[in-house]
Amino acid sequence: MDFSLSEEQELLQSTVRSFVERECDPRTAHAVFDGERTAVASLWAGLVDMGLPGLSLPEAHGGSGRELLDLALVAEELGRGAVPVPFLGHALAALVLARHGSEAQQATWSPGLASGGVRATVALAENGGCWLPGEWGAELEDGRVTGRKTFVPEADGADLFVVGCRGGGLALVEGGSSVRVEEGSTLDRGRPLYSVVFEAAPAEVVEGAAAVTLIDAASTLLAADAFGAAHRLIRATAAYLQTREQFGRPLATFQGLKHQLANMVAELDPSRGLWWYAGHAFDHAPAEASRAAALAKAHITERAQQVARDCVEAHGGIGFTWECDVQIWFKRVMFDRLWLGAPDAHRERYAALEGW
């Protein structure tokens, strides 16, 4: 199969990469980790100016009508920069609405989501590590959702929630008095997580196979984000080893470290095709989409985690410290590995889809 990005996709990715390099250097990421949140609003405004919140939404409602692969290319660059913006939840909610929302739902929500005036997120996980549709327990009855969701990204300030309900259904819930957001703890401070309690919150059902769409899209975006973060770690480690000296020689000249870097690249770079194909299959090979997404999420996030560990080791005594840049991307990768379930859960999903 001869597969490559289109000129339009390459332009999209290079535009996002230039923005990230210009606006979100490691000092910005460190500031956010230290509690400074003003940069988050500025960075999100920059993404809004580029039209990224509405990338998957129909052109008729102010979006760009692009495919999942385009979203994944953006996710790679945001992972590469560890950009602390509420992209993940918003992009997933918008994609579900674009694919499965009714005409009325799209007319109500899509223009605001596309313009960035309305921000959305997804509420999936429940206590006990229940991430996937068959495990959801929130009740949807008589047009109201009741239940508690955990690990909800960027829930504080969200105007719209896409909520996973018992039986594998999805519902749209507008933020309000019947939606209580509780601050939670998170390792990656660039992506704050919350618990959200829905107390008979008014809801609208999203019809069709929306839950499968959401899980496949989330798996692909997390894989792309982890790939970008791990790629950044390898390049940063290579640069560090060329400047840090030991016994009067740059560390990069030591054969053991050369081999370690080469192994990292050999483990990570070939996996790019997994999330590229998952993004492509989502729109062009639906029969393969779920398996491709599960495989990408399981393999890439696990490989990225090992790369992050190796980079900490290569940085020696400073690799794990708060002041070192490595810890920021390490935690980004950890988020991508664990959010939506650890690799084993997605291997089991792949096996079930294959009928093993």
VOGU-3710 file (C-alpha; in Angstrom, 3 decimals, decimal comma):
1> mdfslseeqe> 0,000/0,000/0,000  1,412/3,369/-1,045  0,270/5,763/1,656  1,425/9,285/2,383  -0,050/12,520/3,613  -1,645/14,947/1,198  -0,177/18,409/0,682  -3,108/19,822/2,628  -2,422/17,518/5,569  1,283/18,335/5,540
11> llqstvrsfv> 0,433/22,039/5,549  -1,970/21,573/8,467  0,632/19,727/10,503  3,462/22,145/9,727  1,220/25,094/10,643  0,385/23,573/14,016  4,015/22,634/14,591  5,169/26,201/13,908  2,566/27,554/16,320  3,604/25,119/19,047
21> erecdprtah> 7,308/25,868/18,616  6,626/29,598/18,739  4,075/29,734/21,558  4,714/26,742/23,833  8,334/26,206/24,727  9,263/24,084/27,775  9,193/27,146/30,019  5,482/27,544/29,284  4,828/23,897/30,101  6,800/24,238/33,353
31> avfdgertav> 4,787/27,324/34,295  1,528/25,436/33,822  2,853/22,544/35,905  3,672/25,098/38,611  0,068/26,332/38,644  0,089/29,162/36,099  -3,064/28,834/33,955  -3,071/32,090/31,954  -0,982/30,480/29,213  -3,680/27,831/28,712
41> aslwaglvdm> -6,271/30,408/27,632  -3,784/32,057/25,287  -2,787/28,768/23,674  -6,412/27,677/23,270  -7,213/31,028/21,661  -4,402/30,371/19,194  -5,880/26,994/18,274  -9,279/28,632/17,879  -7,797/31,194/15,495  -6,507/28,309/13,356
51> glpglslpea> -9,952/26,710/13,319  -8,843/23,545/15,108  -11,839/23,221/17,505  -14,108/22,773/14,488  -11,781/20,682/12,371  -14,167/17,699/12,186  -17,439/19,638/12,203  -19,429/20,220/8,997  -18,632/23,279/6,936  -22,309/24,215/7,053
61> hggsgrelld> -21,915/24,846/10,794  -18,611/26,695/10,656  -16,276/23,703/10,745  -13,793/22,319/8,245  -15,304/18,883/7,601  -11,931/17,141/7,971  -11,227/13,506/8,823  -9,906/11,766/11,944  -6,419/11,517/10,470  -6,303/15,306/10,339
71> lalvaeelgr> -7,232/15,474/14,019  -4,543/12,891/14,772  -1,906/14,949/12,954  -2,824/17,869/15,204  -2,684/15,589/18,259  0,847/14,491/17,326  2,056/18,081/17,346  0,268/18,912/20,590  1,892/15,856/22,165  5,270/16,857/20,768
81> gavpvpflgh> 4,928/20,218/22,519  3,078/18,914/25,607  0,657/21,740/24,864  -1,680/22,252/27,847  -4,968/22,862/26,018  -8,431/21,217/26,290  -8,155/19,705/22,815  -8,729/16,003/23,510  -12,177/16,118/25,090  -13,391/18,919/22,837
91> alaalvlarh> -12,228/17,204/19,641  -13,856/13,912/20,632  -17,163/15,522/21,587  -17,236/17,513/18,338  -16,473/14,407/16,292  -19,311/12,449/17,912  -21,697/15,308/17,261  -20,553/15,598/13,639  -20,963/11,850/13,034  -24,067/11,005/15,041
101> gseaqqatws> -25,776/14,180/16,193  -29,266/14,913/14,911  -29,853/17,938/12,702  -31,294/19,778/15,700  -28,348/18,844/17,937  -25,850/19,929/15,322  -27,634/23,202/14,687  -27,685/23,902/18,428  -24,103/23,023/19,310  -21,851/22,846/16,245
111> pglasggvra> -21,475/26,590/15,500  -20,374/27,321/19,066  -18,044/24,332/19,189  -16,470/25,316/15,879  -15,922/28,931/16,920  -14,533/28,012/20,326  -17,316/29,935/22,048  -18,600/26,642/23,448  -16,243/24,074/24,942  -17,068/20,392/25,244
121> tvalaenggc> -15,594/17,289/26,798  -16,351/13,592/27,237  -17,287/11,799/30,459  -16,583/8,078/30,152  -14,705/6,450/33,048  -16,304/5,226/36,246  -14,898/3,893/39,485  -13,004/0,635/39,172  -11,307/1,478/35,888  -14,499/1,093/33,828
131> wlpgewgael> -13,707/2,827/30,529  -15,385/0,914/27,713  -19,081/1,024/26,715  -20,032/-2,347/28,180  -18,756/-1,204/31,582  -20,626/2,109/31,881  -23,193/2,369/34,647  -24,583/5,923/34,469  -28,358/5,755/34,102  -30,229/7,488/31,271
141> edgrvtgrkt> -33,939/7,477/32,025  -36,771/9,774/30,973  -34,358/12,181/29,318  -32,128/12,563/32,387  -28,670/11,232/33,277  -27,750/10,165/36,793  -24,320/8,903/37,770  -20,751/9,737/38,639  -17,920/9,915/36,101  -14,219/10,061/36,871
151> fvpeadgadl> -11,110/11,224/34,994  -13,098/13,723/32,914  -10,606/15,966/31,060  -10,961/19,730/31,373  -14,448/19,449/32,918  -14,068/22,747/34,731  -15,587/25,342/32,417  -16,993/22,829/29,925  -20,367/23,812/28,476  -21,272/20,421/27,011
161> fvvgcrgggl> -20,607/16,858/28,145  -20,839/13,721/26,029  -21,671/11,114/28,662  -21,312/7,335/28,402  -24,416/5,592/29,763  -25,471/2,077/30,738  -25,915/-0,145/27,726  -23,220/1,638/25,736  -25,237/4,698/24,764  -24,137/8,319/24,683
171> alveggssvr> -26,013/11,415/25,797  -25,462/15,139/25,467  -25,658/17,011/28,769  -25,377/20,769/29,091  -23,445/22,090/32,055  -25,610/23,568/34,780  -26,868/23,205/38,321  -27,522/19,472/37,906  -23,913/18,857/36,874  -21,429/19,012/39,750
181> veegstldrg> -17,730/19,201/38,880  -15,250/18,105/41,551  -11,536/18,698/41,204  -9,454/15,549/41,032  -5,776/14,717/41,059  -3,800/14,182/37,883  -0,204/13,375/37,109  -0,081/15,454/33,904  -0,879/18,956/35,099  -1,242/20,108/31,513
191> rplysvvfea> -4,409/18,000/31,342  -6,376/18,412/34,565  -8,908/15,688/35,344  -12,131/15,977/37,319  -14,926/13,890/38,733  -18,366/14,893/37,485  -21,644/14,034/39,199  -24,790/14,117/37,081  -27,860/14,555/39,282  -30,835/13,779/37,031
201> apaevvegaa> -29,284/16,134/34,489  -31,417/16,870/31,397  -29,961/14,959/28,446  -30,451/14,198/24,774  -29,637/10,775/23,362  -27,037/10,496/20,604  -28,317/7,898/18,162  -26,389/5,232/16,256  -23,076/3,537/16,976  -21,704/6,674/18,590
211> avtlidaast> -19,900/4,849/21,414  -17,792/2,810/18,989  -16,954/5,986/17,075  -15,869/7,683/20,285  -13,674/4,821/21,516  -11,977/4,373/18,131  -11,340/8,099/17,734  -10,046/8,485/21,294  -7,696/5,518/20,897  -6,253/6,980/17,716
221> llaadafgaa> -5,765/10,481/19,124  -4,095/9,157/22,269  -1,728/7,030/20,178  -0,808/10,013/18,010  -0,288/12,243/21,043  1,931/9,640/22,739  3,928/9,204/19,544  4,568/12,948/19,342  5,584/13,174/23,002  7,947/10,193/22,775
231> hrlirataay> 9,447/11,536/19,552  10,161/14,822/21,337  11,789/12,968/24,246  14,159/11,098/21,924  15,251/14,278/20,148  15,670/16,161/23,432  17,737/13,319/24,897  19,969/13,178/21,836  20,607/16,915/22,159  21,358/16,555/25,874
241> lqtreqfgrp> 23,854/13,752/25,278  25,713/15,882/22,749  26,221/18,717/25,236  26,744/16,883/28,549  30,337/15,693/29,034  31,815/12,875/31,095  35,540/12,088/31,327  36,160/14,980/28,937  33,924/13,558/26,188  30,293/14,208/25,181
251> latfqglkhq> 28,030/11,450/26,458  26,825/10,939/22,893  30,184/9,381/22,005  29,687/6,473/24,430  28,676/3,334/22,573  26,179/2,156/25,182  24,206/5,390/24,960  24,361/5,337/21,164  22,791/1,889/21,224  20,150/3,026/23,718
261> lanmvaeldp> 19,121/5,911/21,469  19,093/3,712/18,383  16,870/1,195/20,152  14,415/3,933/21,119  14,136/5,107/17,529  13,789/1,549/16,232  10,979/0,885/18,705  9,042/4,089/18,078  9,406/5,322/14,511  7,926/2,269/12,709
271> srglwwyagh> 4,790/2,569/14,866  3,803/5,818/13,115  2,028/3,713/10,513  -0,264/2,236/13,172  -1,941/5,508/14,077  -1,809/6,801/10,503  -3,711/3,709/9,387  -6,121/3,883/12,325  -6,979/7,451/11,343  -7,336/6,467/7,685
281> afdhapaeas> -9,439/3,378/8,418  -11,826/5,383/10,593  -13,089/7,223/7,504  -12,185/4,896/4,629  -12,120/1,305/5,928  -14,763/1,108/8,686  -14,573/-2,674/8,916  -10,941/-2,332/10,038  -11,308/0,824/12,134  -11,895/-0,619/15,608
291> raaalakahi> -9,115/-3,196/15,341  -6,664/-0,632/13,969  -7,507/1,841/16,744  -7,179/-0,762/19,514  -3,839/-1,943/18,168  -2,483/1,609/17,841  -3,530/2,563/21,375  -2,110/-0,601/22,941  1,200/-0,748/21,099  2,190/2,904/20,726
301> teraqqvard> 1,368/4,045/24,246  3,317/1,117/25,678  6,319/1,750/23,425  6,172/5,459/24,243  6,194/4,658/27,964  9,371/2,593/27,549  10,987/5,381/25,540  10,162/7,820/28,347  11,781/5,528/30,923  14,883/5,135/28,790
311> cveahggigf> 15,146/8,908/28,378  14,989/9,391/32,151  17,854/6,927/32,509  19,890/8,634/29,783  19,531/11,946/31,656  21,028/10,310/34,740  20,455/11,870/38,139  18,432/14,830/36,846  16,054/12,824/34,656  13,322/12,417/37,261
321> twecdvqiwf> 13,532/15,882/38,827  10,820/18,546/38,687  13,154/21,040/37,005  14,014/18,681/34,129  11,923/18,894/30,961  11,777/15,102/30,717  9,216/14,759/33,510  6,677/16,828/31,565  6,706/14,579/28,504  7,012/11,461/30,654
331> krvmfdrlwl> 3,735/12,379/32,338  2,136/13,208/29,013  2,924/9,703/27,826  1,648/8,195/31,076  -1,653/10,015/30,596  -1,987/8,685/27,037  -1,191/5,155/28,186  -3,723/5,066/31,024  -6,592/7,287/29,883  -9,261/5,124/28,188
341> gapdahrery> -7,634/2,049/29,696  -4,181/0,499/29,822  -2,730/-1,416/26,839  -3,962/-4,791/28,141  -7,578/-3,621/27,919  -7,137/-2,683/24,276  -5,359/-5,920/23,466  -8,372/-7,719/24,909  -10,639/-5,519/22,809  -8,616/-6,379/19,713
351> aalegw> -8,788/-10,082/20,527  -12,553/-9,893/21,005  -12,974/-8,083/17,689  -10,923/-10,801/15,991  -13,035/-13,490/17,654  -10,076/-15,110/19,380
//
